Amino acid sequence: MTIEGTHGLWADLHQPDLQPENSDISVLGIPFDGLASARPGAAAAPKTIRAWSRHLTPFSEDRTDLREITICDLGDEVISNPPIDFERIKQKIAGLPNILIALGGDHSVSIPLLQGLLLRRPKMGVLWLDAHPDLCDSFDGSRLSHACVLKRALDAGLDPSRVCMVGLRSWEEQEIELIETGRLNVYTAQQVYDDGIKSFLPEIIAKLSTCDGVYVSCDIDALDPSIAPGTGIPDHGGLGMRDILTLLRSLPKNIDLLGLDVVEVAPPLDPTDSTVFAALKIIMEFVGVVARRKK
Ligand SMILES: [Mn+2]
């Protein structure tokens, strides 16, 4: 697919001569859906998300000029042998000098991202936006499945009390004990609907403020499927877009932002491309948060 844009890549924020060392944000695509348990399609996301990024303006909702920010798009990491390729990505992320925006892929691609960031920031916090906790030790015969992502991060040393999970609403039996007794901070989609995201912000911010950096992992299925239907396992009763944007916008300056991934966007499953635009909304408003901090 070729989409002619009215702007350049990443709404003009990408420039070809940039390196991670002299830019604010690095973008990395990981077009891989080989560890999704149902309905692949997320491998097509990086290409489609980038293509439509050329149609966005360089302003966030509150009219922050995003051109304060430079984005270095590093292109795609190809996965042909997950254990080997994940190790390479982990090392690359561990050495990254700026803020990461990663484009999945199924959620398994976040395994090396989280592991790599933990090498840099052992007391890292994670804001986990997802319908699912991904706490299975093994799933479908694989310990690298997209259902095992957070479990692998805990194994790598991520402190569960530094994890805030928002939007949860679907559980495997093997995950329930960790959810109920594992010191993770859980805010279900039902709680957010009943009490509003703002009622949980003070607690979430307090937890994340004790960390030496915060990473946001956003499975697009955190959103309700009426907003983002193009994903492998849609689960109804999900978050609204405003819930996620309010969360991102509320992260205070004293929280060092390490990056964001947006995963499980499956363009072939959504002929309207609404799911791709939902991903872009989250990405560009995250850029807005970074831009406001730079002022
Ligand atoms: Mn999920």
Residues whose N, C-alpha, C, O or C-beta is under 5 A from the ligand:
A	BS01	MN	D130 A131 H132 D219 D221
